[in-house]
Amino acid sequence: MDNSGGASSGVGVLDKAALVLSALESGPATLAGLVTATGLARPTAHRLAVALEHHRMVARDMQGRFILGPRLSELAAAAGEDRLLATAGPVLTHLRDVTGESAQLYRRQGDMRICVAAAERLSGLRDTVPVGSTLPMKAGSAAQVLMAWEEPERLHRGLQGARFTATALSGVRRRGWAQSIGEREPGVASVSAPVRGPSNRVVAAVSVSGPIERLTRHPGRMHAQAVLDAAVRLTEALRRNG
């Protein structure tokens, strides 16, 4: 049975490997199950499954059955990140233009968050966060957003030494956005909202930031809706291509 979803590519071994992966898409399979699903000879199915296991594209479950491997999840995450960055440019530019403030996109990386895309305010006093900057997960509205929907144990651990509290994060979950006033840096305020992947997990935080003099001590009143709109656009782009 051909599960490859198309005609032969002309590279036989790749076509057969694709058959094996497609067969495992529906769940775990024994070697006999792979043979039945793919129509491959038993020695061929075994050789390909073991080779794919070497490359972590196939793994084994507790019963020794073949399953899809962790490398596929890693590649899917990288593809999602590429889609996120491809969409981020115009969305952040629009957010900057609508709010008149610098806009950023952050992703969590362990105990830090990294700025993966940004659109700076073009003139005047502004908060500049260069792409590639790593900032702590202990302060700032983007850190609150990236933390608020974490598993309870990781959330509890992350709150140790943080400038925000569990009560504050409860408010973030209720409102759907976060704000900070001088939390990450004196004189700087920000507003952030979550970007969600196809599985509804929070994968990034989109933010605007600038001096408290302009954003005031209630920056969410001014910019929460614009930031939420940007987060929705990025979320929809990821789901559309997910």
Summary of the structure (lengths in Angstrom):
residues: 242
radius of gyration: 22.8
end to end distance: 26.5
largest distance: 71.9
contacts: 774
relative contact order: 0.11
helix: 48%
strand: 20%
